[in-house]
Amino acid sequence: MKNVLEWLEATVEKYPDKPAFSDTECSITFAQVYDIARNTGAYLVEQLGVDRTPVAVFAGRKMVTPAYFLGVVYAGRPYAPIDASLPDKRIEKILENLCPRAIVADMESLEHVESIVDELAKAEGFDRPQIFIAEDISRFEQVACADSNCKISESAGDAVTDSENDTDGGVVASCAGKTDDSSLEKLATVRRHMSMTDPLYIIYTSGSTGNPKGVMTSHLSLMTYINAYCDVMHIEESDVLGNQSPLDYIAAIRDIYLPLKTGCSTAIIPKEYFMEPNALFDYMNDKKVSSVGWSVSAFTILTSLGAFEEVGLKSLRKICFSGSVMPCRVLQKWQENLPEAHFVNQYGPTEATASCTYYSVDHTVEDDEVLPIGKAYDNYRVFLIDEHGNEPAVGEQGEICVCGPILALGYYNDPERTAAAFTLNPLNRAYPERMYRTGDYGRRDEDGILHFCGRMDRQIKHMGHRVELDEVERTANVVEGVAESCVIYNKAKEVLILFYTGDCDRRSLALALRDELPGFMVPRKIKKLEQLPKLPNGKYDMKKLEEM
């Protein structure tokens, strides 16, 4: 297979009427995904011609959104998914970097997107893009289903069908305008010129300068990762994935592309359910969710809210977690309640197509245990480089670096930051080999297993000592009554500040830290919060913490 469209087309042949994606009310079949994507792609080619400039897609976390993404792909262009709920200033920075010729926006996002574009268009040097309504260009008309209890979607043209598990029904779509012969020929022309190394998507992530970075990932990189993930997690046609991540976030690519690859289905879980364990578990049981790939924070929050106390999970057997260090006290709770489940710790940056290493947890973890990040996926190379450009000895620390087909193409419209992060491997003196420097410290044990040691930019100089903020957090997280924690360093005041959630009082936490850490590593300020502020991707919002 040379591109993700071949995955979709092969799966449509096998399972045309099977639900590909679903939400609380409705589902969309593989055949409908294919029709919407083809119609959208044909429309974009008609309006924009053939080139490789990106298209920004503003569409909510709903079942039809992946079809809009694939429509852009059919047009031979990379898509850039953008969450319309992001702060306006951040969206402006993304669009200024992306400079799209076109934007595809759903009806829900349209007015907001137009206002942002209107503001940007006032500035010199920004060419106003065309804005297309996603529901319109998919060329599907809305048809009410026969059941009088059916609810019509607020968005005109959502191509959906009744979910097997729905009680209220939904919207049924029929094709109002199939692509004609001319459009089909244009799509075929685009396809003939498509390469597996073409960019598939551009996902924006945070940058140290305050300007988001658009990580470009190719068909080849995405397909390599999905194949590797399938092998490790044993994803099959019968699986139902439970989506937790926003669809503009890197973790969501599993939930979008695994169905195309295997014929499995993805159930999009409402965000609010992650604050209501009983409602969440009922929904997952109803949908027969068998596999999840969630952020560590999702597991942590659910555990702190009393997960499993009243409702259990009947079908969940394949569990992957990533994004931060998993507190083993939390993992224990899930292991106890899901003894037959396969748990996998995954590590990796967006620049390595979501992840590059994994560790299968084959034992019941201890409270104070820190899980390794494991070994590289197949077709990946992950290694360490010290400050002198050499490979460190076993047990010694070095920067984690990645090589292989899973590397991103670079940062869109940002050659300077691309050159800084994607360099030549100094360990390979035989031929030029491109690598990505993660900015993370790691070490290998005697078995070749990789252990995460913290972010390079989270190593600070405090009271004449080098301090790893991650080490302070790991120590706090094993204290009884601490649910999660985050440490920041106020450089101006030269003070360590620890924020945490849980039942533990501040004095007990301070005493516990003093028993485990040298004095210079014990935070001077300890603040208890109801919740730690988080970004949409589940990571801690450092900016908000710094403002507290």
C-alpha positions as CSV (number, residue, x, y, z in Angstrom):
1,M,0.0,0.0,0.0
2,K,1.4,3.4,-1.1
3,N,-1.0,5.7,0.7
4,V,-3.9,5.8,3.3
5,L,-6.5,6.1,0.6
6,E,-5.7,2.6,-0.5
7,W,-6.4,1.4,3.1
8,L,-9.8,3.1,2.9
9,E,-10.7,1.7,-0.4
10,A,-9.6,-1.9,0.5
11,T,-11.7,-1.7,3.7
12,V,-14.7,-0.3,1.9
13,E,-14.6,-3.3,-0.4
14,K,-14.6,-5.7,2.6
15,Y,-17.0,-3.8,5.0
16,P,-19.0,-1.2,3.1
17,D,-21.9,-1.1,5.6
18,K,-19.9,-1.5,8.8
19,P,-19.8,1.6,11.1
20,A,-16.4,3.2,10.8
21,F,-16.9,6.0,13.4
22,S,-19.7,6.7,15.9
23,D,-20.6,9.2,18.6
24,T,-23.4,9.4,21.2
25,E,-26.2,9.5,18.6
26,C,-25.1,8.2,15.2
27,S,-22.6,6.3,13.2
28,I,-21.1,6.6,9.7
29,T,-20.2,3.6,7.6
30,F,-17.0,3.0,5.7
31,A,-18.9,3.5,2.4
32,Q,-20.3,6.8,3.6
33,V,-16.8,7.9,4.7
34,Y,-15.6,7.0,1.2
35,D,-18.4,8.9,-0.6
36,I,-18.0,12.0,1.6
37,A,-14.2,12.0,1.1
38,R,-14.4,11.5,-2.6
39,N,-17.0,14.2,-3.1
40,T,-15.1,16.6,-0.9
41,G,-11.8,15.9,-2.8
42,A,-13.5,16.4,-6.1
43,Y,-15.0,19.7,-5.1
44,L,-11.6,21.0,-3.8
45,V,-9.9,20.0,-7.0
46,E,-12.6,21.7,-9.1
47,Q,-12.2,24.9,-7.1
48,L,-8.5,25.0,-6.3
49,G,-6.9,23.0,-9.1
50,V,-4.0,20.7,-8.4
51,D,-1.1,21.6,-6.1
52,R,0.2,20.6,-2.8
53,T,-0.7,23.6,-0.6
54,P,-2.4,22.7,2.7
55,V,-6.0,23.0,3.6
56,A,-7.0,24.0,7.1
57,V,-9.9,21.9,8.5
58,F,-12.1,23.3,11.3
59,A,-14.5,20.5,12.3
60,G,-15.6,19.4,15.7
61,R,-14.9,16.1,17.5
62,K,-17.6,14.2,15.7
63,M,-17.8,11.1,13.6
64,V,-17.9,12.7,10.2
65,T,-14.8,14.8,10.7
66,P,-12.3,12.1,9.6
67,A,-14.1,12.0,6.2
68,Y,-13.4,15.7,5.8
69,F,-9.7,15.1,6.5
70,L,-9.6,12.3,3.9
71,G,-11.4,14.6,1.4
72,V,-8.5,16.9,1.5
73,V,-6.2,14.0,1.0
74,Y,-8.1,12.9,-2.1
75,A,-7.5,16.4,-3.4
76,G,-3.8,15.7,-3.2
77,R,-3.2,18.1,-0.3
78,P,-2.1,17.8,3.3
79,Y,-4.8,18.7,5.9
80,A,-4.1,20.8,9.0
81,P,-6.7,20.0,11.7
82,I,-7.4,23.0,13.9
83,D,-9.7,23.1,17.0
84,A,-11.9,26.2,16.7
85,S,-12.1,26.3,20.5
86,L,-8.4,27.2,20.8
87,P,-7.7,30.8,21.8
88,D,-8.1,33.2,18.9
89,K,-4.5,34.4,19.1
90,R,-3.2,30.8,18.8
91,I,-5.4,30.1,15.8
92,E,-4.2,33.4,14.2
93,K,-0.5,32.3,14.7
94,I,-1.3,28.9,13.1
95,L,-3.0,30.4,10.1
96,E,-0.2,33.0,9.7
97,N,2.3,30.1,9.5
98,L,0.1,27.8,7.4
99,C,-1.0,30.5,4.8
100,P,-3.7,28.2,3.4
101,R,-5.4,28.8,0.1
102,A,-8.5,27.3,1.5
103,I,-10.3,26.5,4.8
104,V,-12.9,23.8,5.2
105,A,-15.1,24.6,8.2
106,D,-18.2,22.9,9.6
107,M,-21.3,24.9,10.2
108,E,-20.6,25.0,14.0
109,S,-17.2,26.6,13.5
110,L,-18.0,28.7,10.4
111,E,-18.9,32.1,12.0
112,H,-15.9,32.0,14.4
113,V,-13.5,31.0,11.7
114,E,-14.7,33.8,9.4
115,S,-14.2,36.4,12.1
116,I,-10.6,35.3,12.7
117,V,-9.9,35.4,9.0
118,D,-11.5,38.8,8.7
119,E,-9.1,40.1,11.4
120,L,-6.1,38.5,9.8
121,A,-7.0,39.9,6.3
122,K,-6.5,43.4,7.7
123,A,-2.8,42.7,8.1
124,E,-0.5,43.2,5.1
125,G,1.0,40.0,3.7
126,F,-1.9,37.7,4.6
127,D,-3.9,36.5,1.6
128,R,-7.4,35.7,2.5
129,P,-8.2,32.0,1.9
130,Q,-11.4,30.7,0.4
131,I,-13.7,29.2,3.1
132,F,-15.8,26.2,2.2
133,I,-18.6,24.8,4.3
134,A,-17.8,21.1,5.0
135,E,-21.4,20.0,5.0
136,D,-22.0,21.6,1.6
137,I,-19.0,20.5,-0.3
138,S,-19.5,16.9,0.7
139,R,-22.6,17.1,-1.5
140,F,-24.8,15.1,0.7
141,E,-28.4,16.0,1.5
142,Q,-30.2,15.4,4.7
143,V,-33.0,12.9,4.8
144,A,-35.0,12.3,8.0
145,C,-35.2,8.7,9.1
146,A,-38.5,6.9,9.3
147,D,-38.5,6.7,13.1
148,S,-40.4,9.7,14.5
149,N,-38.0,9.8,17.4
150,C,-35.1,10.6,15.2
151,K,-33.2,13.8,15.9
152,I,-32.0,15.9,13.0
153,S,-28.4,17.1,13.4
154,E,-27.9,20.8,13.7
155,S,-25.3,20.6,11.0
156,A,-26.9,20.4,7.6
157,G,-25.5,17.5,5.6
158,D,-23.9,15.3,8.2
159,A,-23.6,11.9,6.5
160,V,-24.6,9.5,9.2
161,T,-26.7,6.5,9.9
162,D,-28.4,5.1,13.0
163,S,-26.0,3.6,15.4
164,E,-26.6,0.0,16.5
165,N,-26.7,1.2,20.0
166,D,-28.7,4.4,19.6
167,T,-32.1,4.8,21.1
168,D,-32.9,8.2,19.7
169,G,-31.8,7.6,16.1
170,G,-30.0,10.2,14.1
171,V,-29.6,11.6,10.6
172,V,-29.5,9.5,7.5
173,A,-27.7,10.8,4.5
174,S,-28.0,10.0,0.9
175,C,-25.8,11.2,-1.9
176,A,-27.2,14.2,-3.6
177,G,-24.5,14.6,-6.2
178,K,-22.1,11.9,-7.1
179,T,-18.9,12.9,-8.7
180,D,-19.2,13.1,-12.5
181,D,-16.8,11.6,-15.0
182,S,-14.8,14.8,-15.3
183,S,-14.3,15.0,-11.5
184,L,-13.3,11.3,-11.4
185,E,-10.7,11.9,-14.0
186,K,-9.2,14.8,-12.1
187,L,-9.1,12.7,-8.9
188,A,-7.4,10.0,-10.9
189,T,-4.8,12.5,-12.1
190,V,-4.1,13.6,-8.6
191,R,-3.8,10.0,-7.5
192,R,-1.2,9.2,-10.2
193,H,1.1,11.9,-9.0
194,M,0.7,11.0,-5.3
195,S,3.8,9.7,-3.5
196,M,4.0,7.9,-0.2
197,T,6.5,10.6,0.9
198,D,3.9,13.4,0.3
199,P,2.8,15.2,3.5
200,L,-0.5,13.7,4.8
201,Y,-1.2,16.1,7.6
202,I,0.2,19.1,9.5
203,I,-0.4,18.9,13.2
204,Y,0.4,22.0,15.3
205,T,2.2,21.6,18.6
206,S,3.6,24.0,21.1
207,G,6.9,25.8,20.5
208,S,9.4,27.2,23.0
209,T,9.2,30.6,21.3
210,G,5.4,30.8,21.8
211,N,4.8,30.2,18.1
212,P,3.2,26.8,17.3
213,K,5.1,24.4,15.1
214,G,3.4,22.6,12.2
215,V,4.7,19.1,12.2
216,M,4.4,17.6,8.6
217,T,4.0,13.9,8.5
218,S,4.0,11.8,5.3
219,H,1.8,8.8,4.3
220,L,4.8,6.6,4.7
221,S,5.4,7.7,8.3
222,L,1.8,7.4,9.3
223,M,1.4,3.9,7.8
224,T,4.6,2.7,9.3
225,Y,3.4,3.7,12.8
226,I,-0.1,2.3,12.4
227,N,1.3,-1.0,11.2
228,A,3.7,-1.2,14.2
229,Y,1.0,-0.2,16.6
230,C,-1.4,-2.9,15.2
231,D,1.3,-5.5,15.7
232,V,2.0,-4.5,19.3
233,M,-1.7,-4.0,20.4
234,H,-3.1,-6.8,18.2
235,I,-5.8,-4.6,16.7
236,E,-8.3,-6.6,14.6
237,E,-11.5,-6.0,12.6
238,S,-13.6,-6.9,15.6
239,D,-12.2,-4.2,17.9
240,V,-13.9,-1.0,18.9
241,L,-11.6,1.9,19.8
242,G,-12.6,4.4,22.4
243,N,-11.4,7.9,21.3
244,Q,-10.4,10.4,24.0
245,S,-8.1,12.8,22.2
246,P,-9.2,15.9,20.3
247,L,-9.0,15.1,16.5
248,D,-6.4,17.8,15.9
249,Y,-4.1,16.1,18.4
250,I,-1.4,13.6,17.4
251,A,-2.9,10.8,19.6
252,A,-6.1,10.8,17.6
253,I,-4.4,9.5,14.5
254,R,-4.7,6.0,15.9
255,D,-8.4,6.4,16.2
256,I,-8.7,7.8,12.7
257,Y,-6.4,5.5,10.8
258,L,-6.7,2.1,12.6
259,P,-10.3,1.7,11.2
260,L,-9.0,2.3,7.7
261,K,-6.2,-0.2,8.1
262,T,-8.1,-3.0,9.9
263,G,-11.9,-2.5,9.5
264,C,-12.3,-1.9,13.2
265,S,-14.5,0.9,14.5
266,T,-13.9,4.1,16.6
267,A,-16.4,5.4,19.1
268,I,-15.9,9.1,19.9
269,I,-16.4,9.6,23.6
270,P,-17.8,12.9,24.9
271,K,-15.3,15.0,26.7
272,E,-17.5,15.5,29.7
273,Y,-17.7,11.7,30.3
274,F,-14.1,11.7,31.6
275,M,-15.3,13.6,34.7
276,E,-18.1,11.0,35.2
277,P,-16.6,7.5,35.5
278,N,-20.0,5.7,35.7
279,A,-21.4,7.5,32.6
280,L,-18.1,6.9,30.8
281,F,-18.1,3.1,31.6
282,D,-21.7,2.7,30.7
283,Y,-21.1,4.3,27.3
284,M,-18.0,2.2,26.7
285,N,-19.9,-1.0,27.6
286,D,-22.8,0.0,25.4
287,K,-20.4,0.6,22.5
288,K,-18.4,-2.6,23.4
289,V,-15.1,-0.6,23.5
290,S,-12.3,-3.1,23.5
291,S,-9.2,-0.9,23.0
292,V,-8.1,2.6,24.1
293,G,-5.1,4.8,23.6
294,W,-5.5,7.5,26.2
295,S,-3.3,10.1,27.9
296,V,-2.0,9.3,31.3
297,S,-4.0,12.2,32.8
298,A,-7.3,10.6,31.6
299,F,-6.5,7.4,33.7
300,T,-5.4,9.5,36.6
301,I,-8.5,11.7,36.7
302,L,-10.8,8.8,36.4
303,T,-9.1,6.9,39.2
304,S,-9.3,10.0,41.5
305,L,-13.0,10.2,40.7
306,G,-13.7,6.7,41.9
307,A,-13.5,4.7,38.7
308,F,-14.7,1.0,39.1
309,E,-16.4,1.7,42.4
310,E,-19.9,1.2,40.9
311,V,-19.5,0.3,37.2
312,G,-16.9,-2.0,35.6
313,L,-15.7,-2.4,32.0
314,K,-16.9,-5.5,30.2
315,S,-15.1,-5.4,26.9
316,L,-11.9,-3.4,27.4
317,R,-8.8,-5.7,26.9
318,K,-6.2,-3.6,25.1
319,I,-4.9,-0.4,26.8
320,C,-2.2,2.0,25.7
321,F,-1.2,5.1,27.6
322,S,1.2,7.9,26.8
323,G,1.9,11.7,27.2
324,S,3.5,11.6,30.7
325,V,4.8,9.2,33.4
326,M,2.1,6.8,34.5
327,P,1.8,6.8,38.4
328,C,1.9,3.1,39.2
329,R,-0.6,3.5,42.0
330,V,-3.1,4.5,39.3
331,L,-2.0,1.6,37.0
332,Q,-2.5,-0.8,39.9
333,K,-6.2,0.2,40.1
334,W,-6.7,-0.6,36.4
335,Q,-4.8,-3.8,36.6
336,E,-6.8,-5.0,39.6
337,N,-10.1,-4.4,37.8
338,L,-9.0,-5.5,34.3
339,P,-6.8,-8.5,35.1
340,E,-7.0,-9.9,31.5
341,A,-6.1,-6.6,29.8
342,H,-2.9,-6.0,27.9
343,F,-1.3,-2.7,29.2
344,V,1.3,-0.9,27.1
345,N,3.3,2.3,28.0
346,Q,4.1,4.3,24.9
347,Y,6.6,7.1,24.4
348,G,7.3,9.5,21.6
349,P,6.9,12.9,20.2
350,T,4.7,14.2,17.4
351,E,7.9,14.5,15.3
352,A,8.2,10.7,15.4
353,T,4.5,10.1,14.3
354,A,3.0,9.8,17.8
355,S,5.4,7.4,19.4
356,C,8.7,5.5,18.8
357,T,9.0,3.1,21.8
358,Y,6.7,0.8,23.8
359,Y,6.8,-1.2,27.0
360,S,4.3,-4.1,27.6
361,V,3.5,-4.3,31.3
362,D,3.6,-8.0,31.9
363,H,3.5,-7.9,35.8
364,T,1.5,-6.3,38.6
365,V,3.3,-3.0,39.3
366,E,4.4,-1.8,42.7
367,D,3.5,1.6,44.2
368,D,6.9,3.2,43.9
369,E,7.8,1.6,40.5
370,V,8.7,3.8,37.5
371,L,7.8,2.1,34.2
372,P,10.5,2.1,31.5
373,I,9.6,3.3,28.0
374,G,10.8,0.1,26.6
375,K,12.2,-0.6,23.1
376,A,11.7,0.7,19.6
377,Y,8.8,-0.3,17.4
378,D,9.7,-2.4,14.3
379,N,11.3,-0.3,11.5
380,Y,12.3,2.4,14.1
381,R,15.8,3.1,15.5
382,V,15.9,4.8,18.9
383,F,19.3,5.5,20.5
384,L,21.1,7.9,22.9
385,I,23.7,10.5,22.2
386,D,25.7,12.3,24.9
387,E,26.8,15.9,24.9
388,H,30.0,15.0,22.9
389,G,28.0,13.3,20.1
390,N,28.9,9.8,21.3
391,E,26.7,6.9,22.5
392,P,26.8,6.7,26.3
393,A,27.6,3.6,28.2
394,V,25.0,1.3,29.7
395,G,23.3,3.1,32.6
396,E,24.6,6.5,31.6
397,Q,22.3,9.3,30.5
398,G,22.0,10.7,27.0
399,E,19.6,12.5,24.7
400,I,17.0,10.2,23.1
401,C,17.2,10.4,19.3
402,V,15.1,8.7,16.6
403,C,15.8,7.5,13.0
404,G,13.7,5.8,10.5
405,P,10.7,6.2,8.2
406,I,8.5,7.5,11.0
407,L,10.3,10.8,11.2
408,A,8.3,13.9,10.3
409,L,9.2,15.7,7.1
410,G,9.9,18.8,9.3
411,Y,8.1,21.9,10.5
412,Y,5.9,23.6,7.9
413,N,7.2,26.9,6.6
414,D,9.9,26.9,9.3
415,P,13.3,25.8,7.9
416,E,15.3,27.3,10.8
417,R,13.6,25.2,13.5
418,T,13.5,22.2,11.2
419,A,17.3,22.4,10.8
420,A,17.8,22.6,14.5
421,A,15.7,19.6,15.4
422,F,16.3,17.3,12.4
423,T,20.0,16.8,12.0
424,L,22.4,14.1,10.8
425,N,23.2,11.2,13.0
426,P,26.8,11.6,14.3
427,L,27.0,7.9,15.1
428,N,26.6,6.9,11.5
429,R,29.8,7.7,9.6
430,A,29.0,5.5,6.7
431,Y,26.3,7.6,5.0
432,P,24.1,10.7,5.8
433,E,21.3,9.6,8.0
434,R,18.6,12.0,9.2
435,M,17.6,11.9,12.9
436,Y,15.3,13.8,15.3
437,R,16.6,15.1,18.6
438,T,13.7,14.7,21.2
439,G,15.1,17.0,23.9
440,D,14.5,14.1,26.4
441,Y,17.1,12.4,28.6
442,G,17.1,8.6,28.7
443,R,19.3,5.7,29.8
444,R,19.5,2.0,28.8
445,D,19.7,-0.8,31.3
446,E,21.7,-4.0,30.9
447,D,18.8,-5.6,29.0
448,G,18.7,-2.8,26.5
449,I,15.5,-1.4,27.8
450,L,15.1,2.4,27.6
451,H,14.2,4.5,30.7
452,F,13.0,8.0,30.5
453,C,15.0,10.5,32.7
454,G,13.2,13.8,32.0
455,R,13.1,16.7,29.7
456,M,16.4,18.5,29.0
457,D,14.6,21.8,29.3
458,R,13.3,20.7,32.8
459,Q,16.8,20.4,34.2
460,I,17.4,23.5,36.2
461,K,20.3,25.0,38.3
462,H,19.0,25.6,41.8
463,M,21.1,26.5,44.8
464,G,24.2,25.5,43.0
465,H,22.8,22.1,42.1
466,R,21.3,20.6,39.0
467,V,17.8,19.5,39.6
468,E,15.5,17.3,37.5
469,L,12.0,18.6,38.0
470,D,10.6,15.3,36.8
471,E,12.4,13.5,39.6
472,V,10.7,15.8,42.2
473,E,7.3,15.0,40.6
474,R,8.0,11.2,40.6
475,T,8.8,11.4,44.3
476,A,5.6,13.3,45.0
477,N,3.4,11.0,43.0
478,V,4.2,8.0,45.1
479,V,3.2,9.7,48.4
480,E,0.0,8.3,49.8
481,G,-2.9,10.6,49.0
482,V,-1.3,12.4,46.0
483,A,-3.2,11.9,42.8
484,E,-0.9,13.9,40.5
485,S,1.6,16.7,40.7
486,C,3.5,19.2,38.7
487,V,6.6,21.2,39.6
488,I,7.7,24.6,38.2
489,Y,10.7,26.8,38.8
490,N,10.4,30.5,39.3
491,K,13.8,31.6,38.2
492,A,13.4,35.2,39.3
493,K,12.6,34.2,42.8
494,E,14.8,31.1,42.7
495,V,12.0,28.9,44.2
496,L,10.6,25.5,43.4
497,I,6.8,25.3,43.5
498,L,4.9,22.1,43.7
499,F,1.2,21.9,42.6
500,Y,-0.8,18.7,43.4
501,T,-4.2,17.2,43.7
502,G,-5.4,14.5,46.2
503,D,-6.3,13.9,49.8
504,C,-2.8,14.4,51.2
505,D,-2.3,17.6,53.3
506,R,0.5,19.9,52.5
507,R,2.5,19.3,55.7
508,S,2.4,15.5,55.2
509,L,3.6,15.9,51.6
510,A,6.4,18.2,52.6
511,L,7.6,15.8,55.3
512,A,7.5,12.9,52.9
513,L,9.5,14.8,50.3
514,R,12.1,15.7,52.9
515,D,12.5,12.0,53.7
516,E,13.3,11.2,50.1
517,L,15.0,14.2,48.6
518,P,18.0,16.4,49.5
519,G,17.0,19.8,50.9
520,F,17.7,21.7,47.7
521,M,15.2,19.6,45.8
522,V,12.3,20.0,48.2
523,P,9.9,22.7,46.9
524,R,9.7,25.7,49.1
525,K,6.0,26.3,48.1
526,I,3.4,23.5,47.9
527,K,0.0,24.3,46.6
528,K,-3.0,22.0,46.7
529,L,-5.5,22.3,43.8
530,E,-8.9,20.8,43.0
531,Q,-7.6,20.1,39.5
532,L,-4.3,20.8,37.7
533,P,-4.9,23.0,34.6
534,K,-4.4,21.0,31.4
535,L,-4.1,21.7,27.7
536,P,-6.5,19.9,25.2
537,N,-3.8,17.2,24.7
538,G,-3.9,16.3,28.4
539,K,-0.6,17.8,29.3
540,Y,-0.2,20.4,32.1
541,D,-0.8,24.0,31.2
542,M,2.5,25.4,32.5
543,K,1.6,29.0,31.6
544,K,-1.5,28.9,33.9
545,L,0.5,27.3,36.7
546,E,3.1,30.0,36.4
547,E,0.4,32.6,36.8
548,M,-1.0,31.1,40.0
